[in-house]
Amino acid sequence: MKAIVISEPGKPEVLQLRDVADPEVKDDEVLVRVLATALNRADTLQRLGLYNPPPGSSPYLGLECSGTIESVGKSVSRWKVGDQVCALLSGGGYAEKVSVPAGQIFPIPAGISLKDAAAFPEVACTVWSTVFMMGRLSAGESFLIHGGSSGIGTFAIQIAKHLGVRVFVTAGNEKKLAACKELGADVCINYKTEDFVAKVKVETDGLGVDVILDCIGAPYLQKNLDSLNFDGRLCIIGLMGGANAEIKLSSLLPKRLTVLGAALRPRSPENKAVVVAEVEKNVWPAIEAGKVKPVIHKYLPLSQAAEAHSLMESSNHIGKILLET
């Protein structure tokens, strides 16, 4: 099969389409012929040599895909050859074929094309597992999403609004903020020209929001704590701004704040299977009802993975970037 290979750690040009061996399929796995995969920030970090795949995972990039099942392991019962599916991966999506634990496979939601379904597994599993399963966001609460126009952000806005949550977002320009508003965001904050802490306080009568989803890390840590309501939960899923920060612990105690950190890729297959089952139960019906739609900025052929990475690193996209095999 063909796959994108990192010739050496470095800039996007190091991504090369090469012939490689087909993946092996274990008894509890299925082999998917990939139609499409989607970019995630983790892919750019792996390309730079900063984020290695978990032990035993595919060495190739790609944390989600959609396609058709070509073979099934002998202990797999739910899936059969020919099924159209999408999947959460620990790697291997930037290839023509990928082996996937059966517990990480989703059916294609009704009304969504096989290609566009590749935009859902990683964002849906990330947001549902952190914001809802760990952060317990519920109807009537308020929710701040940093990077509202990202793949994670555009999904999080829609599922939160569908579930009766008041949504705040930050983004870096008016075009991105307009896209967030169109998806349902209630309060849109330009982090380059506005102080998001002050804006949140004004919009919540000085209380703060109940849950924050953060991908920035260190530079936002104290600001996020200052933006939370009593019993507020800060969910940190990325460290784009840095990993080391100092905070005033005195800001945690009186408001009973919780700081949560989570990463999806290092979870065990058993843990991922639990998340996938919860997402299929709680999120897939919202997608099928048209309440949550794929937001796709651009489709590119797999051979143009380098261009796709350059686009992601420019931060000029809104939503997901997909690669087609």
Disulfide bonds with the S-S distance in Angstrom:
none
